[in-house]
Amino acid sequence: MTDSHSTPSTPAVLRTVREALGSLAARIYLAGCAVLLVWAVVVSQADQPDASFAGVVPVFATAPASLILLVLPDHLSMVFVAVGLGALVNAVLIGWCARALRRGRTGSGPTG
């Protein structure tokens, strides 16, 4: 029985995304974005004058990909789509960077 992670039929892009999201830093970022989104929903239900600005925080936390919100249809669910997409894109980039830093480059030490 073979492991599904090592099959050659898995496209390289999906394998890269899976490896990037396996990073602890990427998972912490996704959890933080989820907490911010829940916080924004709870605070925006409050009866305070500045409660409507709470939705800006998760959008900025997931920028620049979440700025797709500017071109999506005007509906409340599109905020969740934009923040989710932005968080996913940024988490993949964070995981990819963490993986690249962990792996290092050969010959990148000081020369002398």
Biopython code that builds the backbone (N, CA, C, O; Angstrom):
import numpy as np
from Bio.PDB.StructureBuilder import StructureBuilder

atoms = [
    (1, "MET", "N", (0.843, -1.170, 0.000)),
    (1, "MET", "CA", (0.000, 0.000, 0.000)),
    (1, "MET", "C", (0.890, 1.236, 0.000)),
    (1, "MET", "O", (1.815, 1.328, 0.807)),
    (2, "THR", "N", (0.629, 2.174, -0.880)),
    (2, "THR", "CA", (1.468, 3.354, -0.997)),
    (2, "THR", "C", (0.800, 4.546, -0.347)),
    (2, "THR", "O", (-0.423, 4.606, -0.220)),
    (3, "ASP", "N", (1.618, 5.483, 0.057)),
    (3, "ASP", "CA", (1.133, 6.705, 0.662)),
    (3, "ASP", "C", (0.685, 7.656, -0.440)),
    (3, "ASP", "O", (1.353, 7.773, -1.467)),
    (4, "SER", "N", (-0.447, 8.340, -0.236)),
    (4, "SER", "CA", (-0.958, 9.247, -1.260)),
    (4, "SER", "C", (-0.088, 10.485, -1.415)),
    (4, "SER", "O", (-0.174, 11.177, -2.429)),
    (5, "HIS", "N", (0.757, 10.777, -0.412)),
    (5, "HIS", "CA", (1.620, 11.946, -0.506)),
    (5, "HIS", "C", (2.789, 11.725, -1.455)),
    (5, "HIS", "O", (3.395, 12.693, -1.917)),
    (6, "SER", "N", (3.111, 10.499, -1.750)),
    (6, "SER", "CA", (4.292, 10.235, -2.562)),
    (6, "SER", "C", (3.962, 9.744, -3.962)),
    (6, "SER", "O", (4.859, 9.302, -4.681)),
    (7, "THR", "N", (2.706, 9.811, -4.365)),
    (7, "THR", "CA", (2.351, 9.342, -5.693)),
    (7, "THR", "C", (2.835, 10.327, -6.740)),
    (7, "THR", "O", (2.731, 11.539, -6.551)),
    (8, "PRO", "N", (3.360, 9.819, -7.839)),
    (8, "PRO", "CA", (3.838, 10.725, -8.890)),
    (8, "PRO", "C", (2.700, 11.400, -9.642)),
    (8, "PRO", "O", (2.942, 12.363, -10.369)),
    (9, "SER", "N", (1.457, 10.922, -9.490)),
    (9, "SER", "CA", (0.344, 11.515, -10.216)),
    (9, "SER", "C", (-0.133, 12.814, -9.577)),
    (9, "SER", "O", (-0.901, 13.547, -10.199)),
    (10, "THR", "N", (0.298, 13.124, -8.349)),
    (10, "THR", "CA", (-0.077, 14.372, -7.692)),
    (10, "THR", "C", (0.606, 15.531, -8.406)),
    (10, "THR", "O", (1.831, 15.548, -8.530)),
    (11, "PRO", "N", (-0.179, 16.503, -8.879)),
    (11, "PRO", "CA", (0.441, 17.655, -9.551)),
    (11, "PRO", "C", (1.388, 18.389, -8.613)),
    (11, "PRO", "O", (1.172, 18.437, -7.402)),
    (12, "ALA", "N", (2.415, 18.947, -9.178)),
    (12, "ALA", "CA", (3.442, 19.632, -8.396)),
    (12, "ALA", "C", (2.873, 20.819, -7.633)),
    (12, "ALA", "O", (3.309, 21.102, -6.518)),
    (13, "VAL", "N", (1.906, 21.515, -8.218)),
    (13, "VAL", "CA", (1.325, 22.684, -7.558)),
    (13, "VAL", "C", (0.587, 22.260, -6.291)),
    (13, "VAL", "O", (0.748, 22.880, -5.239)),
    (14, "LEU", "N", (-0.215, 21.214, -6.389)),
    (14, "LEU", "CA", (-0.950, 20.748, -5.211)),
    (14, "LEU", "C", (-0.015, 20.224, -4.138)),
    (14, "LEU", "O", (-0.256, 20.426, -2.947)),
    (15, "ARG", "N", (1.035, 19.562, -4.545)),
    (15, "ARG", "CA", (2.009, 19.055, -3.584)),
    (15, "ARG", "C", (2.711, 20.218, -2.880)),
    (15, "ARG", "O", (2.941, 20.164, -1.672)),
    (16, "THR", "N", (3.047, 21.259, -3.626)),
    (16, "THR", "CA", (3.688, 22.432, -3.049)),
    (16, "THR", "C", (2.753, 23.135, -2.062)),
    (16, "THR", "O", (3.183, 23.552, -0.986)),
    (17, "VAL", "N", (1.478, 23.266, -2.426)),
    (17, "VAL", "CA", (0.502, 23.894, -1.534)),
    (17, "VAL", "C", (0.339, 23.072, -0.262)),
    (17, "VAL", "O", (0.296, 23.631, 0.834)),
    (18, "ARG", "N", (0.249, 21.769, -0.394)),
    (18, "ARG", "CA", (0.099, 20.899, 0.779)),
    (18, "ARG", "C", (1.313, 21.003, 1.692)),
    (18, "ARG", "O", (1.166, 21.057, 2.913)),
    (19, "GLU", "N", (2.501, 21.033, 1.120)),
    (19, "GLU", "CA", (3.717, 21.161, 1.930)),
    (19, "GLU", "C", (3.788, 22.536, 2.597)),
    (19, "GLU", "O", (4.225, 22.653, 3.742)),
    (20, "ALA", "N", (3.357, 23.572, 1.877)),
    (20, "ALA", "CA", (3.394, 24.922, 2.436)),
    (20, "ALA", "C", (2.405, 25.071, 3.588)),
    (20, "ALA", "O", (2.718, 25.701, 4.598)),
    (21, "LEU", "N", (1.223, 24.500, 3.442)),
    (21, "LEU", "CA", (0.224, 24.594, 4.508)),
    (21, "LEU", "C", (0.551, 23.676, 5.673)),
    (21, "LEU", "O", (-0.076, 23.776, 6.727)),
    (22, "GLY", "N", (1.513, 22.790, 5.508)),
    (22, "GLY", "CA", (1.957, 21.940, 6.595)),
    (22, "GLY", "C", (2.882, 22.656, 7.559)),
    (22, "GLY", "O", (3.208, 22.126, 8.621)),
    (23, "SER", "N", (3.306, 23.853, 7.196)),
    (23, "SER", "CA", (4.207, 24.636, 8.036)),
    (23, "SER", "C", (3.466, 25.158, 9.268)),
    (23, "SER", "O", (2.301, 25.546, 9.184)),
    (24, "LEU", "N", (4.142, 25.163, 10.392)),
    (24, "LEU", "CA", (3.554, 25.668, 11.627)),
    (24, "LEU", "C", (3.229, 27.157, 11.499)),
    (24, "LEU", "O", (2.184, 27.603, 11.974)),
    (25, "ALA", "N", (4.096, 27.915, 10.874)),
    (25, "ALA", "CA", (3.864, 29.356, 10.705)),
    (25, "ALA", "C", (2.610, 29.617, 9.876)),
    (25, "ALA", "O", (1.830, 30.514, 10.196)),
    (26, "ALA", "N", (2.413, 28.843, 8.821)),
    (26, "ALA", "CA", (1.223, 29.012, 7.980)),
    (26, "ALA", "C", (-0.042, 28.651, 8.747)),
    (26, "ALA", "O", (-1.066, 29.317, 8.600)),
    (27, "ARG", "N", (0.018, 27.616, 9.555)),
    (27, "ARG", "CA", (-1.163, 27.215, 10.336)),
    (27, "ARG", "C", (-1.492, 28.243, 11.409)),
    (27, "ARG", "O", (-2.665, 28.512, 11.669)),
    (28, "ILE", "N", (-0.477, 28.816, 12.031)),
    (28, "ILE", "CA", (-0.715, 29.866, 13.029)),
    (28, "ILE", "C", (-1.333, 31.089, 12.363)),
    (28, "ILE", "O", (-2.240, 31.710, 12.917)),
    (29, "TYR", "N", (-0.846, 31.433, 11.178)),
    (29, "TYR", "CA", (-1.411, 32.566, 10.445)),
    (29, "TYR", "C", (-2.879, 32.307, 10.095)),
    (29, "TYR", "O", (-3.717, 33.193, 10.264)),
    (30, "LEU", "N", (-3.198, 31.108, 9.613)),
    (30, "LEU", "CA", (-4.591, 30.782, 9.282)),
    (30, "LEU", "C", (-5.478, 30.847, 10.518)),
    (30, "LEU", "O", (-6.602, 31.344, 10.451)),
    (31, "ALA", "N", (-4.980, 30.347, 11.646)),
    (31, "ALA", "CA", (-5.757, 30.401, 12.885)),
    (31, "ALA", "C", (-5.978, 31.850, 13.318)),
    (31, "ALA", "O", (-7.068, 32.209, 13.763)),
    (32, "GLY", "N", (-4.943, 32.678, 13.186)),
    (32, "GLY", "CA", (-5.083, 34.092, 13.532)),
    (32, "GLY", "C", (-6.095, 34.803, 12.650)),
    (32, "GLY", "O", (-6.864, 35.637, 13.129)),
    (33, "CYS", "N", (-6.098, 34.481, 11.375)),
    (33, "CYS", "CA", (-7.076, 35.085, 10.458)),
    (33, "CYS", "C", (-8.492, 34.639, 10.794)),
    (33, "CYS", "O", (-9.430, 35.432, 10.715)),
    (34, "ALA", "N", (-8.649, 33.376, 11.169)),
    (34, "ALA", "CA", (-9.970, 32.881, 11.566)),
    (34, "ALA", "C", (-10.456, 33.583, 12.831)),
    (34, "ALA", "O", (-11.629, 33.943, 12.932)),
    (35, "VAL", "N", (-9.562, 33.776, 13.789)),
    (35, "VAL", "CA", (-9.922, 34.480, 15.022)),
    (35, "VAL", "C", (-10.314, 35.928, 14.714)),
    (35, "VAL", "O", (-11.295, 36.432, 15.259)),
    (36, "LEU", "N", (-9.565, 36.586, 13.858)),
    (36, "LEU", "CA", (-9.891, 37.961, 13.481)),
    (36, "LEU", "C", (-11.237, 38.054, 12.782)),
    (36, "LEU", "O", (-11.991, 38.999, 13.010)),
    (37, "LEU", "N", (-11.541, 37.088, 11.941)),
    (37, "LEU", "CA", (-12.820, 37.105, 11.233)),
    (37, "LEU", "C", (-13.984, 36.899, 12.194)),
    (37, "LEU", "O", (-15.001, 37.584, 12.092)),
    (38, "VAL", "N", (-13.843, 35.963, 13.122)),
    (38, "VAL", "CA", (-14.899, 35.742, 14.126)),
    (38, "VAL", "C", (-15.046, 36.982, 15.001)),
    (38, "VAL", "O", (-16.163, 37.395, 15.312)),
    (39, "TRP", "N", (-13.919, 37.577, 15.401)),
    (39, "TRP", "CA", (-13.965, 38.796, 16.209)),
    (39, "TRP", "C", (-14.702, 39.910, 15.462)),
    (39, "TRP", "O", (-15.520, 40.617, 16.051)),
    (40, "ALA", "N", (-14.418, 40.065, 14.178)),
    (40, "ALA", "CA", (-15.054, 41.129, 13.392)),
    (40, "ALA", "C", (-16.560, 40.912, 13.298)),
    (40, "ALA", "O", (-17.332, 41.869, 13.363)),
    (41, "VAL", "N", (-16.977, 39.671, 13.148)),
    (41, "VAL", "CA", (-18.419, 39.388, 13.074)),
    (41, "VAL", "C", (-19.086, 39.701, 14.408)),
    (41, "VAL", "O", (-20.156, 40.309, 14.439)),
    (42, "VAL", "N", (-18.464, 39.291, 15.505)),
    (42, "VAL", "CA", (-19.044, 39.532, 16.831)),
    (42, "VAL", "C", (-19.098, 41.027, 17.142)),
    (42, "VAL", "O", (-20.123, 41.525, 17.609)),
    (43, "VAL", "N", (-18.013, 41.737, 16.890)),
    (43, "VAL", "CA", (-17.960, 43.159, 17.208)),
    (43, "VAL", "C", (-18.901, 43.958, 16.308)),
    (43, "VAL", "O", (-19.502, 44.935, 16.756)),
    (44, "SER", "N", (-19.034, 43.557, 15.059)),
    (44, "SER", "CA", (-19.905, 44.324, 14.161)),
    (44, "SER", "C", (-21.381, 44.160, 14.513)),
    (44, "SER", "O", (-22.211, 44.944, 14.054)),
    (45, "GLN", "N", (-21.718, 43.168, 15.311)),
    (45, "GLN", "CA", (-23.098, 43.003, 15.763)),
    (45, "GLN", "C", (-23.408, 43.895, 16.967)),
    (45, "GLN", "O", (-24.570, 44.054, 17.342)),
    (46, "ALA", "N", (-22.374, 44.471, 17.566)),
    (46, "ALA", "CA", (-22.559, 45.323, 18.738)),
    (46, "ALA", "C", (-23.224, 46.635, 18.342)),
    (46, "ALA", "O", (-23.263, 47.007, 17.170)),
    (47, "ASP", "N", (-23.736, 47.308, 19.334)),
    (47, "ASP", "CA", (-24.439, 48.563, 19.094)),
    (47, "ASP", "C", (-23.532, 49.745, 19.424)),
    (47, "ASP", "O", (-23.882, 50.607, 20.230)),
    (48, "GLN", "N", (-22.359, 49.770, 18.784)),
    (48, "GLN", "CA", (-21.396, 50.844, 18.990)),
    (48, "GLN", "C", (-21.236, 51.627, 17.689)),
    (48, "GLN", "O", (-21.427, 51.070, 16.608)),
    (49, "PRO", "N", (-20.895, 52.883, 17.777)),
    (49, "PRO", "CA", (-20.784, 53.686, 16.550)),
    (49, "PRO", "C", (-19.651, 53.254, 15.622)),
    (49, "PRO", "O", (-19.770, 53.413, 14.407)),
    (50, "ASP", "N", (-18.563, 52.716, 16.153)),
    (50, "ASP", "CA", (-17.441, 52.323, 15.299)),
    (50, "ASP", "C", (-17.404, 50.827, 15.014)),
    (50, "ASP", "O", (-16.380, 50.319, 14.557)),
    (51, "ALA", "N", (-18.481, 50.120, 15.270)),
    (51, "ALA", "CA", (-18.513, 48.672, 15.072)),
    (51, "ALA", "C", (-18.409, 48.290, 13.599)),
    (51, "ALA", "O", (-17.955, 47.191, 13.283)),
    (52, "SER", "N", (-18.810, 49.158, 12.711)),
    (52, "SER", "CA", (-18.772, 48.823, 11.292)),
    (52, "SER", "C", (-17.346, 48.761, 10.747)),
    (52, "SER", "O", (-17.125, 48.195, 9.676)),
    (53, "PHE", "N", (-16.389, 49.322, 11.453)),
    (53, "PHE", "CA", (-14.998, 49.287, 11.013)),
    (53, "PHE", "C", (-14.293, 47.985, 11.376)),
    (53, "PHE", "O", (-13.156, 47.766, 10.958)),
    (54, "ALA", "N", (-14.937, 47.127, 12.137)),
    (54, "ALA", "CA", (-14.315, 45.878, 12.564)),
    (54, "ALA", "C", (-13.999, 44.973, 11.370)),
    (54, "ALA", "O", (-13.030, 44.216, 11.417)),
    (55, "GLY", "N", (-14.775, 45.036, 10.332)),
    (55, "GLY", "CA", (-14.549, 44.203, 9.151)),
    (55, "GLY", "C", (-13.294, 44.563, 8.373)),
    (55, "GLY", "O", (-12.814, 43.772, 7.561)),
    (56, "VAL", "N", (-12.769, 45.741, 8.618)),
    (56, "VAL", "CA", (-11.561, 46.176, 7.923)),
    (56, "VAL", "C", (-10.332, 45.411, 8.425)),
    (56, "VAL", "O", (-9.400, 45.171, 7.658)),
    (57, "VAL", "N", (-10.324, 45.030, 9.692)),
    (57, "VAL", "CA", (-9.154, 44.383, 10.286)),
    (57, "VAL", "C", (-8.821, 43.051, 9.601)),
    (57, "VAL", "O", (-7.667, 42.859, 9.218)),
    (58, "PRO", "N", (-9.781, 42.114, 9.427)),
    (58, "PRO", "CA", (-9.405, 40.878, 8.730)),
    (58, "PRO", "C", (-9.049, 41.093, 7.256)),
    (58, "PRO", "O", (-8.242, 40.347, 6.701)),
    (59, "VAL", "N", (-9.634, 42.084, 6.635)),
    (59, "VAL", "CA", (-9.292, 42.369, 5.237)),
    (59, "VAL", "C", (-7.846, 42.852, 5.143)),
    (59, "VAL", "O", (-7.113, 42.426, 4.250)),
    (60, "PHE", "N", (-7.430, 43.728, 6.045)),
    (60, "PHE", "CA", (-6.042, 44.187, 6.043)),
    (60, "PHE", "C", (-5.077, 43.088, 6.452)),
    (60, "PHE", "O", (-3.950, 43.042, 5.960)),
    (61, "ALA", "N", (-5.503, 42.199, 7.346)),
    (61, "ALA", "CA", (-4.631, 41.107, 7.783)),
    (61, "ALA", "C", (-4.382, 40.106, 6.662)),
    (61, "ALA", "O", (-3.381, 39.389, 6.686)),
    (62, "THR", "N", (-5.267, 40.050, 5.694)),
    (62, "THR", "CA", (-5.123, 39.099, 4.593)),
    (62, "THR", "C", (-4.806, 39.787, 3.270)),
    (62, "THR", "O", (-4.853, 39.151, 2.218)),
    (63, "ALA", "N", (-4.487, 41.070, 3.310)),
    (63, "ALA", "CA", (-4.117, 41.798, 2.094)),
    (63, "ALA", "C", (-2.782, 41.277, 1.590)),
    (63, "ALA", "O", (-2.006, 40.783, 2.408)),
    (64, "PRO", "N", (-2.472, 41.345, 0.369)),
    (64, "PRO", "CA", (-3.135, 42.024, -0.727)),
    (64, "PRO", "C", (-4.174, 41.174, -1.454)),
    (64, "PRO", "O", (-4.981, 41.712, -2.213)),
    (65, "ALA", "N", (-4.172, 39.870, -1.238)),
    (65, "ALA", "CA", (-5.104, 39.020, -1.994)),
    (65, "ALA", "C", (-6.562, 39.296, -1.633)),
    (65, "ALA", "O", (-7.444, 39.125, -2.474)),
    (66, "SER", "N", (-6.828, 39.717, -0.407)),
    (66, "SER", "CA", (-8.212, 39.971, -0.009)),
    (66, "SER", "C", (-8.763, 41.244, -0.644)),
    (66, "SER", "O", (-9.965, 41.502, -0.573)),
    (67, "LEU", "N", (-7.908, 42.028, -1.254)),
    (67, "LEU", "CA", (-8.393, 43.242, -1.912)),
    (67, "LEU", "C", (-9.200, 42.928, -3.163)),
    (67, "LEU", "O", (-9.703, 43.836, -3.825)),
    (68, "ILE", "N", (-9.325, 41.652, -3.485)),
    (68, "ILE", "CA", (-10.239, 41.241, -4.551)),
    (68, "ILE", "C", (-11.668, 41.610, -4.190)),
    (68, "ILE", "O", (-12.553, 41.640, -5.046)),
    (69, "LEU", "N", (-11.881, 41.891, -2.910)),
    (69, "LEU", "CA", (-13.195, 42.316, -2.424)),
    (69, "LEU", "C", (-13.693, 43.539, -3.176)),
    (69, "LEU", "O", (-14.899, 43.749, -3.301)),
    (70, "LEU", "N", (-12.772, 44.338, -3.670)),
    (70, "LEU", "CA", (-13.163, 45.550, -4.388)),
    (70, "LEU", "C", (-13.878, 45.255, -5.698)),
    (70, "LEU", "O", (-14.641, 46.090, -6.184)),
    (71, "VAL", "N", (-13.644, 44.084, -6.274)),
    (71, "VAL", "CA", (-14.264, 43.766, -7.561)),
    (71, "VAL", "C", (-15.347, 42.694, -7.439)),
    (71, "VAL", "O", (-16.013, 42.382, -8.426)),
    (72, "LEU", "N", (-15.532, 42.128, -6.253)),
    (72, "LEU", "CA", (-16.575, 41.124, -6.064)),
    (72, "LEU", "C", (-17.935, 41.794, -5.927)),
    (72, "LEU", "O", (-18.006, 42.978, -5.598)),
    (73, "PRO", "N", (-19.015, 41.057, -6.174)),
    (73, "PRO", "CA", (-20.354, 41.632, -5.992)),
    (73, "PRO", "C", (-20.573, 42.089, -4.553)),
    (73, "PRO", "O", (-19.956, 41.571, -3.622)),
    (74, "ASP", "N", (-21.449, 43.053, -4.390)),
    (74, "ASP", "CA", (-21.716, 43.637, -3.081)),
    (74, "ASP", "C", (-22.667, 42.736, -2.293)),
    (74, "ASP", "O", (-23.888, 42.871, -2.375)),
    (75, "HIS", "N", (-22.085, 41.824, -1.539)),
    (75, "HIS", "CA", (-22.850, 40.907, -0.697)),
    (75, "HIS", "C", (-21.991, 40.546, 0.506)),
    (75, "HIS", "O", (-20.769, 40.462, 0.391)),
    (76, "LEU", "N", (-22.613, 40.335, 1.648)),
    (76, "LEU", "CA", (-21.881, 40.044, 2.874)),
    (76, "LEU", "C", (-21.027, 38.780, 2.756)),
    (76, "LEU", "O", (-19.935, 38.714, 3.321)),
    (77, "SER", "N", (-21.516, 37.788, 2.030)),
    (77, "SER", "CA", (-20.755, 36.539, 1.905)),
    (77, "SER", "C", (-19.448, 36.740, 1.145)),
    (77, "SER", "O", (-18.510, 35.962, 1.318)),
    (78, "MET", "N", (-19.373, 37.760, 0.314)),
    (78, "MET", "CA", (-18.150, 38.012, -0.450)),
    (78, "MET", "C", (-17.004, 38.458, 0.451)),
    (78, "MET", "O", (-15.838, 38.276, 0.100)),
    (79, "VAL", "N", (-17.320, 39.041, 1.607)),
    (79, "VAL", "CA", (-16.279, 39.395, 2.569)),
    (79, "VAL", "C", (-15.603, 38.122, 3.069)),
    (79, "VAL", "O", (-14.379, 38.064, 3.180)),
    (80, "PHE", "N", (-16.411, 37.101, 3.370)),
    (80, "PHE", "CA", (-15.853, 35.832, 3.831)),
    (80, "PHE", "C", (-15.035, 35.157, 2.738)),
    (80, "PHE", "O", (-13.996, 34.558, 3.017)),
    (81, "VAL", "N", (-15.497, 35.252, 1.504)),
    (81, "VAL", "CA", (-14.758, 34.676, 0.377)),
    (81, "VAL", "C", (-13.417, 35.390, 0.199)),
    (81, "VAL", "O", (-12.385, 34.742, 0.027)),
    (82, "ALA", "N", (-13.433, 36.711, 0.240)),
    (82, "ALA", "CA", (-12.202, 37.485, 0.042)),
    (82, "ALA", "C", (-11.204, 37.248, 1.167)),
    (82, "ALA", "O", (-10.014, 37.072, 0.908)),
    (83, "VAL", "N", (-11.670, 37.240, 2.409)),
    (83, "VAL", "CA", (-10.773, 37.021, 3.540)),
    (83, "VAL", "C", (-10.250, 35.588, 3.519)),
    (83, "VAL", "O", (-9.071, 35.358, 3.788)),
    (84, "GLY", "N", (-11.104, 34.634, 3.207)),
    (84, "GLY", "CA", (-10.664, 33.240, 3.127)),
    (84, "GLY", "C", (-9.639, 33.021, 2.037)),
    (84, "GLY", "O", (-8.636, 32.339, 2.246)),
    (85, "LEU", "N", (-9.888, 33.598, 0.873)),
    (85, "LEU", "CA", (-8.942, 33.467, -0.234)),
    (85, "LEU", "C", (-7.626, 34.164, 0.090)),
    (85, "LEU", "O", (-6.549, 33.628, -0.170)),
    (86, "GLY", "N", (-7.720, 35.359, 0.658)),
    (86, "GLY", "CA", (-6.511, 36.086, 1.028)),
    (86, "GLY", "C", (-5.696, 35.360, 2.074)),
    (86, "GLY", "O", (-4.468, 35.318, 1.991)),
    (87, "ALA", "N", (-6.370, 34.785, 3.060)),
    (87, "ALA", "CA", (-5.668, 34.039, 4.105)),
    (87, "ALA", "C", (-5.000, 32.798, 3.531)),
    (87, "ALA", "O", (-3.877, 32.464, 3.907)),
    (88, "LEU", "N", (-5.682, 32.121, 2.630)),
    (88, "LEU", "CA", (-5.108, 30.922, 2.027)),
    (88, "LEU", "C", (-3.879, 31.252, 1.178)),
    (88, "LEU", "O", (-2.860, 30.567, 1.268)),
    (89, "VAL", "N", (-3.973, 32.283, 0.368)),
    (89, "VAL", "CA", (-2.839, 32.678, -0.476)),
    (89, "VAL", "C", (-1.646, 33.095, 0.386)),
    (89, "VAL", "O", (-0.513, 32.684, 0.134)),
    (90, "ASN", "N", (-1.911, 33.912, 1.400)),
    (90, "ASN", "CA", (-0.818, 34.355, 2.262)),
    (90, "ASN", "C", (-0.222, 33.210, 3.069)),
    (90, "ASN", "O", (0.988, 33.175, 3.293)),
    (91, "ALA", "N", (-1.062, 32.270, 3.508)),
    (91, "ALA", "CA", (-0.550, 31.119, 4.267)),
    (91, "ALA", "C", (0.343, 30.250, 3.396)),
    (91, "ALA", "O", (1.356, 29.733, 3.867)),
    (92, "VAL", "N", (-0.023, 30.087, 2.135)),
    (92, "VAL", "CA", (0.833, 29.319, 1.223)),
    (92, "VAL", "C", (2.171, 30.026, 1.045)),
    (92, "VAL", "O", (3.218, 29.378, 1.047)),
    (93, "LEU", "N", (2.149, 31.342, 0.892)),
    (93, "LEU", "CA", (3.405, 32.090, 0.752)),
    (93, "LEU", "C", (4.243, 32.021, 2.018)),
    (93, "LEU", "O", (5.465, 31.889, 1.942)),
    (94, "ILE", "N", (3.610, 32.109, 3.177)),
    (94, "ILE", "CA", (4.345, 32.005, 4.446)),
    (94, "ILE", "C", (4.962, 30.621, 4.576)),
    (94, "ILE", "O", (6.126, 30.490, 4.956)),
    (95, "GLY", "N", (4.190, 29.593, 4.264)),
    (95, "GLY", "CA", (4.712, 28.234, 4.341)),
    (95, "GLY", "C", (5.834, 27.990, 3.351)),
    (95, "GLY", "O", (6.809, 27.309, 3.670)),
    (96, "TRP", "N", (5.705, 28.539, 2.155)),
    (96, "TRP", "CA", (6.754, 28.385, 1.148)),
    (96, "TRP", "C", (8.038, 29.066, 1.609)),
    (96, "TRP", "O", (9.128, 28.517, 1.452)),
    (97, "CYS", "N", (7.906, 30.268, 2.181)),
    (97, "CYS", "CA", (9.092, 30.976, 2.688)),
    (97, "CYS", "C", (9.723, 30.222, 3.854)),
    (97, "CYS", "O", (10.945, 30.102, 3.930)),
    (98, "ALA", "N", (8.896, 29.716, 4.756)),
    (98, "ALA", "CA", (9.425, 28.960, 5.900)),
    (98, "ALA", "C", (10.148, 27.708, 5.431)),
    (98, "ALA", "O", (11.192, 27.347, 5.976)),
    (99, "ARG", "N", (9.601, 27.053, 4.435)),
    (99, "ARG", "CA", (10.234, 25.852, 3.888)),
    (99, "ARG", "C", (11.557, 26.196, 3.209)),
    (99, "ARG", "O", (12.544, 25.477, 3.363)),
    (100, "ALA", "N", (11.575, 27.295, 2.458)),
    (100, "ALA", "CA", (12.808, 27.715, 1.786)),
    (100, "ALA", "C", (13.875, 28.107, 2.792)),
    (100, "ALA", "O", (15.049, 27.791, 2.598)),
    (101, "LEU", "N", (13.492, 28.786, 3.856)),
    (101, "LEU", "CA", (14.458, 29.164, 4.881)),
    (101, "LEU", "C", (14.966, 27.949, 5.647)),
    (101, "LEU", "O", (16.139, 27.893, 6.018)),
    (102, "ARG", "N", (14.095, 26.986, 5.883)),
    (102, "ARG", "CA", (14.499, 25.776, 6.588)),
    (102, "ARG", "C", (15.472, 24.958, 5.751)),
    (102, "ARG", "O", (16.434, 24.389, 6.266)),
    (103, "ARG", "N", (15.204, 24.913, 4.464)),
    (103, "ARG", "CA", (16.048, 24.142, 3.558)),
    (103, "ARG", "C", (17.388, 24.828, 3.340)),
    (103, "ARG", "O", (18.424, 24.167, 3.266)),
    (104, "GLY", "N", (17.371, 26.135, 3.239)),
    (104, "GLY", "CA", (18.602, 26.898, 3.025)),
    (104, "GLY", "C", (19.138, 26.727, 1.615)),
    (104, "GLY", "O", (18.642, 25.916, 0.833)),
    (105, "ARG", "N", (20.144, 27.494, 1.318)),
    (105, "ARG", "CA", (20.794, 27.389, 0.016)),
    (105, "ARG", "C", (22.191, 26.833, 0.221)),
    (105, "ARG", "O", (22.884, 27.229, 1.158)),
    (106, "THR", "N", (22.604, 25.939, -0.628)),
    (106, "THR", "CA", (23.958, 25.418, -0.529)),
    (106, "THR", "C", (24.929, 26.479, -1.022)),
    (106, "THR", "O", (24.692, 27.130, -2.039)),
    (107, "GLY", "N", (25.997, 26.641, -0.309)),
    (107, "GLY", "CA", (27.010, 27.620, -0.703)),
    (107, "GLY", "C", (26.647, 29.031, -0.334)),
    (107, "GLY", "O", (27.261, 29.966, -0.849)),
    (108, "SER", "N", (25.663, 29.235, 0.548)),
    (108, "SER", "CA", (25.262, 30.590, 0.882)),
    (108, "SER", "C", (26.002, 31.123, 2.087)),
    (108, "SER", "O", (25.720, 32.232, 2.542)),
    (109, "GLY", "N", (26.949, 30.355, 2.618)),
    (109, "GLY", "CA", (27.725, 30.801, 3.777)),
    (109, "GLY", "C", (28.724, 31.872, 3.384)),
    (109, "GLY", "O", (28.897, 32.171, 2.202)),
    (110, "PRO", "N", (29.374, 32.444, 4.375)),
    (110, "PRO", "CA", (30.357, 33.498, 4.072)),
    (110, "PRO", "C", (31.551, 32.923, 3.315)),
    (110, "PRO", "O", (32.010, 31.813, 3.585)),
    (111, "THR", "N", (32.021, 33.684, 2.395)),
    (111, "THR", "CA", (33.188, 33.266, 1.626)),
    (111, "THR", "C", (34.398, 34.014, 2.159)),
    (111, "THR", "O", (34.296, 35.159, 2.601)),
    (112, "GLY", "N", (35.506, 33.368, 2.109)),
    (112, "GLY", "CA", (36.628, 34.117, 2.627)),
    (112, "GLY", "C", (37.898, 33.415, 2.588)),
    (112, "GLY", "O", (38.919, 33.962, 3.005)),
]
sb = StructureBuilder()
sb.init_structure("model")
sb.init_model(0)
sb.init_chain("A")
sb.init_seg("    ")
for serial, (resi, resn, name, xyz) in enumerate(atoms, 1):
    if name == "N":
        sb.init_residue(resn, " ", resi, " ")
    sb.init_atom(name, np.array(xyz, "f"), 0.0, 1.0, " ", f" {name:<3s}", serial, name[0])
structure = sb.get_structure()
